[in-house]
């Protein structure tokens, strides 16, 4: 079962199978009403649907609102205000270093924070993604947080968009069990040692391969 699901993800057939069976549902708000780490892990293998485009999430990162020096809440009052005024499941979109838009989803439960969507395996709207990115290789279309926002045309106008009410902009549930690997977060300087990056095992669409075989054993929310 697990190998079958991985094969479906790698070949891009997940979306076709999901539509054919009618089993895949939009993730509700309760999915995001918990801690950021477990949410980040469980979003891997789910589908991000954005208008006419979609992709299976193959990489995420978790950020805690309290005590995490890499989280915007640590230094930005505006981000703390964002958490206060929005429901779980809201899009947090910001311009990173004046170069790329970054898509995060707000998580609110016993611990508040964000999940950064770092990479997708494209499943629908690939021709449009190629046009937007001016890239043909499907493995490079969404293999990074800035790449996927460009491919999906996500910008600051989508900040605070509720991703739990409209099927045009939503997450869809994972179809089958998969193997998720935890590794250290990347692209940050503070708290970079924490194993809070989660990737789909053996995916060719991640932004960077897992750096250490320790990742699996270090998974902070691994399930039995």
Secondary structure, 3 states (H helix, E strand, C coil): CHHHHHHHHHHCCHHHHHHHHCCCCECCHHHHCCCHHHHHHHHCCCEEEECCEEEEEEEEEEEECCCCCCCHHHCCHHHHHHHHHCCCCEEEEEEECCCEEEEEEEECCCCCEEEEEEEEEEEECHHHHHHHHCCCCHHHHCCCHHHHHHHHCCCHHHCCCECCCECCEEEECCCCCCCEEEECCCCCCCCCCCCCEEEECCCCCCCCCCCCHHHCCCCCCCCC
